[in-house]
Amino acid sequence: MSQPHLCLLGDANSVHLQRWAREMISRGWRVSVVTARPHEIDGVEQCVLSPVRRSVDWLGRVGEARRCVERLAPDLVHAHYISSYGYLAARCARHPLVMTAWGSDLLLTPRHSTLMRWLTGWTLRRADLVTGDSFDLVEAAQAYRPRAPVHRIHWGADTAWFRPAPWAGKPAFEIASLRSWEPNYRIDTLVSAVGLLRQWLPDAPVHLHLLGGGSGEAALREQVRALGLTDRVTFHGRVDDAGMLSVLSRCKVSVSVPASDATSVALLESMACGLAVVATDLPANREWLSGADDLLVSAGDAPALARALQALLQDDARAQQLGAINLDRIARDGQRAAQMDAMDALYRGLLPATRRAGRA
């Protein structure tokens, strides 16, 4: 019997979608992608939509998306991000249809207007299965009373790749930030906190590594220069997994302080590397970080963030202990393979009995 065909609707230039596609290929699926933001993924056929530059442009991509899905003729359609690709998939009206919320699409976008809230509910009620990667995201989806079940499936960390480096080999206090340089992620707050930390402890071996890249680069570089932190901050930008692991292996702490977020892959990968984590006090972060309430801070509060970092800098034993706790939590609940196995089972449960083939 031929492979079951999964069609993903989402941004092909997102590393998360790329990983999802590869995970499903390894589980015996033929995978195709319908996308407005193309990027080559080995073994994946893509149908590229016209570029999207404004939110309203998604409304004009319905016909293209429908023609793509009709031509690809998949056994199952899965849209990533409710308020864009989810809407397109709903308009394609091909089933079984799975939708995955990424965070802002349910936690922020519906607040923009009554119309957006109505459209979000309309879209979700067209799905046969809905997933979200945190309990608050699942609750947000359920609030729209979808007809389909809602499951918590997160992206997980690849623990075969992201592993801890020996703590003894980290003499300096190096800090990692894996989040994009976009307004929601408050990288400017982190830079301000490092500036305060340098004022309080000028001789401490503090260094900040900024990974991720984004539209805020120029402003962040100017902020670093103005605060006199040029020798204390390294701008790495977007790097591959090997580059990320190289940086994380030097660091003791990872910081993730967005204004809004669901379960962060950056958080899980930092935990898998045995790092202590300072994060925004959000429901999704509380799911993962236990025994460290003083390291959960308000978004935009640079002094509180600086105090949390200072506490870890001055108590290396506690930082190491928290890293070990985080590593253990990932081993129990955060492995990507287990999450993707669960998703594969959910997919196959939606297929007609004649298509429920075992893995190829």
N, C-alpha and C positions, 0 to 999 in steps of 0.2 A: 504494500500500500504506500502511496506517495506521502511525503511529509505534509503535515498540516501547515497551512499558510497563515501567518500572523502579519497584519498590516498595522504599523505604528504611525500615528499622526503626531508629529512633534518636531522640535527643532533638532535637526540632524547635527548641527554644530555644537550641541550640548554634550559634554562628556557623559552626563548621566543617561541620556538617551542612547548614546553609543554603547555604553556598558550594558544597558538593558538589552539592546539588540544582540550583542555578542553572547550574553548569558542565555538567551532563548535559542540562538543558533546552536549552542553547545548542548541544549536539551532537546534537539531534534526538530526544531521549527525552521521552516523557510520564512525569512523575515524580509519585508519590504517597508519602505518609509515614504509617507507623503509629507512634504515639508516646504515651508517658505524660506528656510535658512539651511541650505544644503551643506553637506560635508561628507566626503567619501568615508564609507564604512565597509570594510571588506566583507564580501559575500552578501551585500544588501542592495537590492534594486531600489532606486529612488525615483519618485515622481515629484518634480519641483514646481511649486506654485509661484505665481508672480510675487515679487518682494512685498513685504509688509512694513510700512514705515510709521503708520499711525494705527491706533486701536480700531478705528472705524474701517480700516482696510480689510479686516477679517470678514466683514459682511459681504465684501465684493469678491471673496475667494470661494464662495460656496459652489458655484458651477464648476470651477477647476477641480476642486477637491472631489466633487461627486464623479466627475469624469475619470479622475485618477483611480478612485476606489472601484468604479465599475470595470475599468480596464484591468486592474490587478486581480479582481475577483477573489479576495482572500476568504478564508474560512472564519476569521475572527478579526475584528477591528478594535484597536486600543488607542484612545486619544490621551495624550499627556498635556495637561493644563486645561482646566475646565472652560475658562472664559475666552479661549481662542480656538485651539484645535478640538476641544470638546464640543464647542458650538458647531464647527464644521462637520464633525463626525455625526452629530445629532441630525444635521440637515441632510447628510448622506443617507440616513435611514437604512443602514445595513447592519444586520445582526448575526451573531451575538456582538454586542458593543460593550466594551469596557472603558471606563474613564478613570484617570488618576489625577487627583488634586495635588498640586505642588506646594501650596502654602498661600501665597498672596492672592491666588485666583479665588480662594474662598474666604480668606481672613481679611483681605483689604479691598479688592476690586468691587465686590457687591456693595460696599459702603459709599461708592461714588455717586450712586443715584438709585432711585426706585426702579428705573428701567433695568439697570444692571442686576439688581437683586432679582427681579422677575425673570430676566433672561437666564441667570444662573440656575434658578429653580427649574425653569423649562428644560434647560440642557440636561441637568442631572436626571430628570425624570424620564429621559429617553434611553438611559443606560440599562444594561442587564447586570452589570456589576460595577461597583465604585470602590476605589481604594484611596487611602490617604496614609501618610507615613507617621502620624502622631495621633494620640487620642483626641486632642482638641480639634484636629483637622477632621477626624471621623465624626465627631459631634457636630462640627459645622456643616458637614455634608448631610447628616441625618436631620438637621433642622429644616432642610428643604423637603423633607418627606419623599425621598426618591422611592420608586417602586422596587428598586434592586437592593440587594444586601450591600452593606458597606463594610469593608475589611481593612484592618490596619496592616499594611505591608510597607516596610521601609526599604531603603536602598541598600543598607548594610555596608560593611567594610570588608574589603578583600584581605582577610587575615593571612593568606598565604604570601601577600606582598607587604602589607603594612604591619610591621612587627617592631618591637621596642629595641632600641640600642642600649648598651650598658650605661647605666646612670653614672658610674664612676668616670666615664669618658666625657662628661659634660661639666667641666669646671666653671664655665661662665653661666650667667643667667640669660639665656637666649629665649626669645619669645617668638612664636609663629602665629601668623594670621593667614588663613587660607581663603578668606572671603573676598568676593569681588569688590572692586573699588567703585561702588555705586552708593547712592545716598542711603538706602535702607540699611547697609551694613556698618555704617558709622565708623569707618576706618579713621576719620579725623578725630573721633573721640579717643581712639586707641593711641594715636600719635600724641595727642594732648596729654594723655595719662603717662606716656613714656617721658614726655618733657617734665612733668611734675616729679616723676620718680628720679630723674636725673638731678633736679633741684634739691630734693630731699636727701639723696644719697649720691653725691657727685662722683665718688670713687668706685661705686659698685659696677661690676662688669656686665652691664645691661646692653642687650642688642636686640633690635626688632627686625624680623624678616617678614616682608609683605609679599605674599603670593596672590595670584588671582587676576590682576589687571582690571582695567575698566575705564570708564569715562572720567573718573575723578583724578586721574594720574597727575595732571598738571597742578591742580590745586593742592594735592597732597605733597608733591615735591616742594612747592613753595612754602607750605606749612612746616615741613621738615627743615628747610633752610632757615626760615624765620625763627624757629625755636632752637637753632644751633645744634640740630641732631644729625647732621649729615654723616658723621662718623659712627652714629648709633643705629642707623636704619638702612637696610638693604632692600631695594626694590627689585624683586625677582620677576614679577609679572606672571603671565600664564606659563606654567611648566607642566611636563608630563608626570606620570606617577613616579618615575625614577627621580626626577628633579625634586618632587615634593618629598619623597622619602629621604633624600639627601639632606634637605633642610630640617625635617622633623627629627632626624637622628641626632642633630646638634642641640635641639631645644629641650627645655624642661617644662615649658608652659605653652598652651595654645589658647588664643583668645578669639571668641566669637560673640560679638555684641550688637547684632542687628536690632532694629526696632520691631520687626515682625519676622517670625520664622516658624516652620514646622521642624521635623527632625532633620538636622543638618548632616549631610554626608561628611563635611569637613570636621564636624564634631566627632563623628564615629571614627573616622580615620585617625584623628589625633588621639582618641582614647585607645585605639588599637596599637598605637605606638607607645603606649605607656606614659603619656603626658598628663600632667595636671591641667585642668581646664578652668578658665574664667569665662563666664558667659552671661548673657542677658537673662534676667529673671522672667522667663517665659514658660508656659506650661510644657512645651515640648522639651525644653532643656531640663526641667525638673524631672521629667520621665527618666532621664539618663544619668544625671549627676546627683549622687546622694552623699550625705555627710559633709557637705561643703556649702551650706547656705550663705556663708560670708563671701563666697566667691561668685554668687549670683547678684548681678548689679542692674540698676535701672539703665535703660538705653539713654545714651547721651550724657551720662554722669561721669565725667572724666576723673574728678577727685575720688569717687568711690572705686572706680576701676584701678586707679593708681594705688589706693590703699590695699586692694585685694592683691595686686601684684607685689607690693611691698611685703605683705604678710608671707607670701611664698618665698620671696627672695631671702627673707630673714629666718625662714624655717625650712631648710632644705630637706630635712627628714620628713616633714609633713608633705611637701611637694612630691617626694618620691613615693610616699605611702598612697597619696591620692592617685598618682599615676598607676600604681599596682591595682588599686580598686577599680579604676576605669578599664584597665586591661582585662580584669576578671569579668567585668560586666559585658564587655564585647564578646568574650569567649562564650558566655552563656546566652546572650540575646542579640548580638549585633553582627553575626556573620552573614555576609552577602549570599553565600551559597544556600543557606537555609531559607532565606527570604525568597530567593528566586525559585527554589524548589517548591515553596508554598504557592508562588504565583503560577508556576507551570501547572500545578495540580488544579488551581482554580480555572485556568484557561481550559484545560482538558475537560473539566466538568461542564463547561458551557457548550462544548461541541456535540453535535449529534452522535449517537452511538456508533454510527458507521465511520466516523472520523477520529474516534478516540484510540488512535494507534499508540503503541508504546514508543518510547524514545528510539530514534533511529541510531 
